[in-house]
Structures are given as structure tokens and as C-alpha cells.
Amino acid sequence: MENSIFNANSVPVLEQVVNFAQKRHSILATNIANQRVPGYKGRDLNVDRFHEVLSEAIERKNNPNEPISQGLVHTKDGDPMRDVKDSLNGILFHDESNLDIEKQVAELSKNQTMHNTALAIMESQFRLLGVAISERV
């Protein structure tokens, strides 16, 4: 029953957004730290691919009877959010151009905003659950 309470709202989606933002933050910080290392090639996570996989997982979660898209791997337990987590392993790509420190800092800032927003919404969801459980306003 506890699992169904958390899966009934946006918490699983927000969890995946936070996980993605944390991984991407680490990669972008490494890019900035290694900017002057000769031969270092910047790396990043493909944000568009993450959004695509997450959207497909949300659609599958909302319509469980529809066929599985080829972009997602079917899991034994059928949890579409697990598919999003698994997709993070294959979306790393290398940037063949020189690192632009301004671009890296801007991306880091946007990523931090996405992370903080997801955490704030998740905190709000848990607060609402707490109110519902305690039956107080």
C-alpha cells in the first residue's frame, strides 16, 4: 500500500528528474575542473533524450494498456520509471569541440534550477501526504 501512495502522484517522476540532474551536475563540474587539461573532451548527458524517455514513461504510466514504445526497455515489474533510470546509462556523449566555460557554467546553472525545482515540488508533495495522513489542515 505504501508504494501505491507514492506512485499515485508525481514523486516517481520528480525522483528521476533529481537523479538526472545530480548525474549531470557531476559531469558538468568535471568539465569545468578539467577545462585546461590538454586533450580533455567535454562530456554531457543528452537532456533531450532524457526528456523523451521520461515523457514516454509518463505516457505508459498513465495508459498502462497501450503497447510499449521501442524507446523503452520492458522491465519485469512493468514500472515505467525504472526504464527512465536505466536509460541514463546509455545517453552519455562526448563533445568533440573545445569547452566553453561560459556555456558550461550556464548549463550548470540551468541544471541546478531544474534540480531545485524538482526537490521543491517533491517536498510539497510529501507535505500534502503528511497533511492527508494526519487529517489536519
C-alpha positions in Angstrom: 0.0 0.0 0.0 2.8 2.4 0.8 4.2 2.0 -2.7 0.9 2.8 -4.2 0.6 6.1 -2.2 3.9 7.3 -3.6 3.2 6.1 -7.2 -0.2 7.8 -7.3 1.4 11.3 -7.5 4.4 12.9 -9.3 7.0 11.7 -6.8 8.5 8.9 -9.1 8.8 11.4 -12.0 10.4 14.0 -9.7 12.8 11.3 -8.4 14.0 10.6 -11.9 14.5 14.4 -12.6 16.5 14.8 -9.4 18.7 11.7 -10.3 19.3 13.0 -13.8 20.2 16.5 -12.5 22.6 15.1 -9.9 24.4 13.0 -12.5 24.6 15.9 -15.0 25.8 18.3 -12.3 28.7 16.0 -11.6 29.6 15.7 -15.3 29.4 19.5 -15.9 31.5 20.2 -12.8 34.1 17.8 -14.1 34.1 19.6 -17.4 34.8 22.9 -15.7 37.5 21.4 -13.5 39.3 19.9 -16.5 38.9 22.8 -18.9 42.6 23.5 -19.2 43.7 19.8 -19.3 45.2 19.2 -22.7 43.2 16.7 -24.8 40.3 16.6 -22.4 37.0 16.3 -24.2 33.9 17.7 -22.5 31.0 15.3 -21.7 27.4 15.9 -21.1 24.1 14.0 -20.7 21.7 14.3 -23.6 18.9 16.3 -22.0 16.5 15.9 -25.0 16.9 12.1 -24.9 16.1 12.2 -21.1 13.0 14.3 -21.7 11.9 11.9 -24.5 12.3 8.8 -22.4 10.7 10.4 -19.3 7.7 11.6 -21.4 7.3 8.0 -22.8 7.4 6.6 -19.3 4.8 9.0 -18.0 2.6 8.2 -21.0 3.0 4.5 -20.3 2.2 5.0 -16.6 -0.9 7.0 -17.5 -2.0 4.4 -20.1 -0.8 1.0 -18.9 -2.7 -0.9 -21.6 -1.0 0.7 -24.5 1.9 -1.1 -26.2 5.4 -0.4 -25.1 7.4 2.1 -27.2 10.6 0.9 -28.8 12.5 3.6 -26.9 11.9 2.0 -23.6 13.1 -1.4 -22.3 10.4 -3.5 -20.7 11.1 -4.4 -17.1 9.9 -7.4 -15.2 7.8 -5.3 -12.8 6.5 -3.1 -15.5 7.5 0.2 -13.7 8.0 2.8 -16.5 10.1 5.0 -14.1 12.7 2.2 -13.8 13.0 2.4 -17.6 14.0 6.1 -17.3 16.6 5.3 -14.7 18.0 2.5 -16.8 18.2 4.8 -19.9 20.7 7.2 -18.1 23.4 4.6 -18.6 23.3 4.9 -22.4 22.9 8.7 -23.1 26.4 9.9 -22.4 28.1 11.5 -25.4 31.4 13.2 -25.9 31.7 16.7 -27.2 34.5 17.0 -29.9 34.7 20.8 -29.7 36.6 22.9 -27.2 35.0 23.5 -23.8 33.4 26.9 -23.5 33.5 27.8 -19.8 30.6 30.3 -20.1 28.4 27.6 -21.7 29.4 25.0 -19.1 28.6 27.4 -16.2 25.2 28.4 -17.8 24.3 24.7 -18.3 25.4 24.0 -14.6 23.1 26.9 -13.5 20.1 25.6 -15.6 20.7 22.1 -14.2 20.8 23.4 -10.6 17.5 25.2 -11.2 15.9 22.0 -12.6 17.2 20.1 -9.6 16.0 22.6 -7.0 12.6 22.9 -8.7 12.1 19.2 -8.7 13.1 19.0 -5.0 10.7 21.8 -4.0 7.8 20.1 -5.8 8.7 16.8 -4.2 8.8 18.5 -0.8 5.4 19.9 -1.4 4.0 16.5 -2.4 5.3 15.0 0.8 3.9 17.8 2.9 0.5 17.2 1.3 0.8 13.5 2.0 1.6 14.3 5.6 -1.4 16.6 5.9 -3.6 13.8 4.4 -2.2 11.2 6.8 -2.6 13.4 9.9 -6.0 14.6 8.8 -5.1 18.1 9.9 -5.1 21.3 7.8 
